[in-house]
Amino acid sequence: MKTNLKKISLALGALIIIGSMFFILKKICSNHSLNHKSSMNYYNDIAYFNNGKVCLMSKSDGKCLSKRVDVINYQYNDDSLLIFKDHEKYGYMSSITGEIIIPANKFDRVYEFDNESGLAAVVENNKMGFINKTGSYIINPQYDYDEFYYQQSECEPIFNNGFCYIFDEKTGNIGVINTQNKIILAFEYDWIEWDSDGYIKITKDGYEGLTDESYNILFEPIYQSIEVTIQGFIISEEEPFRRYLMDFDRKTIITENVFDEVEKIYEKKLIKEYYYEDAEYELTESGFSRFSYDYNYGVIDDKTGKIIIPPLWDMVEYHSKGLFKALLRDNYFILDTKGNIIN
């Protein structure tokens, strides 16, 4: 009897061990099983597994071409190299074969390659440099890297037409370098962005200017605003206020007056007043027009076309002969035809 109980006990123990092993193996298999796929290119998919790993998978036979890593970035350009992440480091693999071209063993952050220059920004020990497709540094890591800035500004350090924007963490400004690491625009600008038709807008201390597509400065950043139109450049100056249209030759002023909106100011003359109803008025031209710029209002003389009241007011209305009523933050002022406040 004791012998039988011992045999039963051993058998139950073996069943428990086998069951546990089966459960563990099932869990392991489940973790390594495919969860879903997303298309990478014409040839391959990115395969996602239950354990959080990913690989580059062939569309034709469903086999993993690359080793399983933590992340493979979806590629939006036509470059042959994919960015991947494994154990908190970044590298590059072939988008066709899955072969690891640049191992993920030292870079803390990497960016896509620019097809024209063949360079990509990489970050090592919080310093940014640029490598070629063999992983060799062409521009050694020397620029302080601020990932928060590049994420918030959506201005990635990727070469375009031989130029790249660089953020200077010390000054909080940006500049431009070329592929030879020559500084084309000094690190002193608040913002740099493509405008239109090959012009680039530069902002410094809140004032705007323009460069050409090679970053040669055409207009120094000293203007309140500057816009490129099919007619020329609309330029706004602050002190004294001036907004004009300049020809593309950057010399000829086409017109001195450019406004957001212009409308006649009418003088109201009482014709008849009713006890229960609104009064009747006759509207006659006052000889002045109200204009707006950037949600502020001013007045021009219709005869001369000259600005007599700069656009500094929330609203301006005709008050009486030679006088205007101007609104500023719920306060009214009386102005003369020279824009002076009447005491």
C-alpha positions, 0 to 999 in steps of 0.5 A, spaced: 500 500 500 505 504 501 509 503 495 502 504 491 501 511 494 509 513 493 508 511 486 502 515 485 505 521 489 511 521 484 506 520 478 502 526 480 509 530 481 511 528 474 504 531 472 505 537 475 512 538 473 510 537 466 504 541 466 508 547 469 513 546 463 507 546 458 505 552 461 511 556 461 513 553 454 506 555 451 507 562 455 514 563 451 511 561 445 505 566 445 510 571 447 514 570 441 508 569 436 506 574 431 501 579 433 501 584 427 504 586 421 505 593 418 507 594 410 514 597 410 516 597 403 514 593 396 518 587 399 518 587 406 513 588 412 515 590 420 512 584 424 510 586 431 511 580 436 507 579 443 513 580 447 514 587 444 520 585 439 519 587 432 523 585 426 523 586 418 519 580 415 519 578 408 512 579 404 514 573 400 515 568 405 514 571 412 521 570 414 524 575 419 530 578 415 533 582 421 534 580 428 528 582 433 529 588 436 526 593 440 524 598 435 524 599 427 522 606 425 517 607 419 521 610 413 518 616 409 523 617 404 527 613 399 533 611 403 535 604 403 537 604 411 532 603 416 533 606 423 532 601 429 533 601 436 535 596 441 537 596 448 536 603 448 541 604 443 540 606 435 543 603 429 541 602 421 539 596 417 538 595 410 531 596 408 531 590 403 535 585 406 535 586 414 542 586 414 545 590 420 549 596 417 551 600 423 550 597 429 546 599 435 552 600 440 554 607 441 548 612 438 543 615 443 539 618 437 540 618 430 536 621 424 534 619 417 540 620 411 539 625 406 540 622 400 543 628 396 549 629 401 549 621 404 549 624 411 545 623 417 545 626 424 547 622 430 548 623 437 553 620 442 554 622 449 549 628 448 554 631 442 551 631 435 555 630 429 554 627 422 556 620 419 556 617 412 553 610 410 559 606 413 558 609 420 564 614 419 564 621 422 564 626 417 563 632 422 565 630 429 560 630 434 561 637 437 554 640 437 550 640 444 544 636 443 537 638 445 532 633 444 526 637 446 527 643 442 528 638 436 521 635 438 517 641 439 520 645 433 519 639 428 525 642 425 530 636 425 537 636 423 537 633 416 541 636 411 537 639 405 540 642 399 547 641 402 545 645 408 542 643 415 539 647 421 543 647 428 540 649 434 545 652 439 543 650 446 547 655 450 544 661 446 537 658 445 538 660 437 539 657 431 544 657 425 546 654 419 552 649 417 553 646 410 556 639 409 563 641 410 561 644 417 562 651 415 557 656 418 553 659 413 548 663 418 551 664 425 547 661 431 544 668 432 537 667 430 530 666 433 527 662 427 529 660 420 524 657 415 522 656 408 518 662 405 516 661 398 519 661 391 526 660 394 526 665 399 528 663 407 525 667 412 530 669 418 527 672 425 532 675 430 530 679 436 523 678 434 524 682 427 524 679 420 529 678 414 530 674 408 535 670 405 535 666 398 536 659 398 543 659 399 542 663 405 545 669 402 542 675 406 537 679 402 534 683 407 537 684 414 532 682 420 530 689 422 523 689 419 516 688 423 514 683 418 516 681 411 512 677 406 513 674 399 508 675 394 507 675 386 508 682 386 514 683 390 515 684 398 510 687 403 515 690 408 512 693 415 516 697 419 515 699 426 517 706 428 514 710 424 509 705 422 510 704 414 508 698 410 509 698 403 510 693 396 517 693 394 519 690 387 523 684 386 529 688 384 529 690 392 530 697 390 523 700 387 517 701 391 511 700 387 506 703 393 507 706 399 501 704 402 499 696 403 493 695 408 489 689 410 483 692 409 480 699 407 473 702 407 470 709 407 469 713 413 462 717 412 459 723 416 452 722 419 447 727 418 441 727 422 435 728 418 429 726 422 428 723 429 423 719 431 420 718 438 419 710 438 424 708 433 431 709 430 433 716 427 434 717 420 441 719 418 444 721 411 451 719 410 456 723 406 463 722 405 468 725 410 474 725 405 477 720 410 478 712 409 479 707 415 484 702 414 486 696 418 493 692 419 494 686 424 487 688 427 489 695 429 486 701 425 488 708 422 486 713 418 488 716 411 487 722 407 483 720 401 485 726 397 493 725 398 493 718 400 497 719 406 497 716 413 494 721 418 493 716 424 497 710 424 494 704 426 495 704 433 487 703 435 482 698 436 477 702 432 477 709 429 470 713 427 469 720 424 466 724 430 466 731 427 469 736 422 476 735 423 476 730 429 476 722 430 473 718 436 478 712 437 477 706 441 483 703 445 482 698 450 475 700 452 477 707 452 475 713 447 480 718 445 479 724 441 484 725 435 485 731 430 487 730 423 494 729 425 493 723 429 494 728 436 490 726 442 485 732 444 486 734 451 
